[in-house]
Amino acid sequence: MSTLSLPSYTPDHNHSPAYSTESQQYERRLLVPPRQRPSSEFVKQSRSSGLSLRLAAQVDGVTTPVYASREPVEGTVKIAKPDGLACVAVKVEGFLKLKEIAEGGTTTVVLSNETITL
């Protein structure tokens, strides 16, 4: 069995590239700027129990609330008739729905599934 000896290496800290927070003319930024959070609310009301859910930072008129990656879910739960109520729990399900254009298929992946007791 033979061994291979690598050449010696000494880093030259005097010739490291200069970095800056601004791009040069020949450079492109790859970071996507953060999206501006919408100002409307998503509202879902129960017809029989007097319960309503209001979720903030939604686009006006959406049928399902939408959040970007790592965005907080903010909202309120309003209970019109709290008499006899033992506890309130909110179940948050997050999923990614991917539509494939070329083959026409869709895939849904569950990203989170949590129940929070208020």
N, C-alpha and C positions, 0 to 999 in steps of 0.2 A: 504494500500500500504506500503510495507516495503522498507527500504533503506539499502543499503549494504555499509559498511565502508571499504575502502581499507586500507591496512597497510601503515604505513608511509615509505617514501623513502628519503634517503639522498645520493646523488651521491658521489662516492669516486674517486676524481680526481687523487689520488696518485696511483691508480691501473688501469688506462686506458691502453689499449694496445699500444705497440710501433709500429709506422708506419714508413715505409721507401719507397724510390722511387724504390728500387730494390726488386724483388720477392724473397721470401725464397724458399728453396728446395721443400717444400711441397705445394707451391702456384703456380697458373697458371695465366698468364696475359690474360685478356679477350679483351683488346683493340686491334683492328686491326690496324697495322701500316699504315700510309698514303701511297697511291700508288704513284709511281714515274710517273710524267706526261710524256707522250710520246713527242717526238720532231718533228713528222711530222705534215703536215697541211692537212686539208680537203679543197678542192677547188671546188666551183660550179660556172660555167660560163653560162651566158645567151647567146644564139646564135644570137639573133636579136638586143638586146639593148646595147651590149658592157659593160654589168655589170658583175662584178665578186665578189665573196665572198670567203675570205680565213679565215678559223678558225684554230687557233693554238692548240697545245697540243693534237694531234690526232694520233692514230695508223696508220701506213702506209697502204694505200689501203682500208680504210673503205668506205662503201657506204653511211653511215649516221653518223654524228658526235656523239660522246659519251662523256658524262661528269659524274663524280661521284657527290655525294651529296655535295652541297655547293661549288663546284668548279666554278671559274669564267669563263664566256664565253668570250674568247678573240679572236679578229680577225680584219680584215679590209674589207671595202667595196670600190671597185674601180669602178669608172664611167668613161668610155672611152669618151663618148660624153655628157658633162654636159650642153651644150647649151639648154636654155629654161627650165631648170629644176627648179621646184618650191620648192620642199622639198624631203628629203630622209627619209624613215621610214623603220626600220627593225623589223620584227615580229619574236619573239622567242617563240617557243612552246616546252614545256618539257613534256614528258610523260613516264610512267613506263609500260613496257610490261611484263606481268607475264605469264609464260607458266607452266601449271600444268601437271606434268608428269603422275601421276596415272590415272587421268580421261581424259587426253588429251585435256583439254580446255585451252583457253587463255583469259586473261583479260587485257585491256588497261585502265590506269587511267591518266587523264590529271593533271600534277603537276603545270604547269605554262603556261600562255598564255598572253604575253605582247607585245605591240607594242611600240617601242622607236623611236622617231623622232630625227634624227641626225642634 
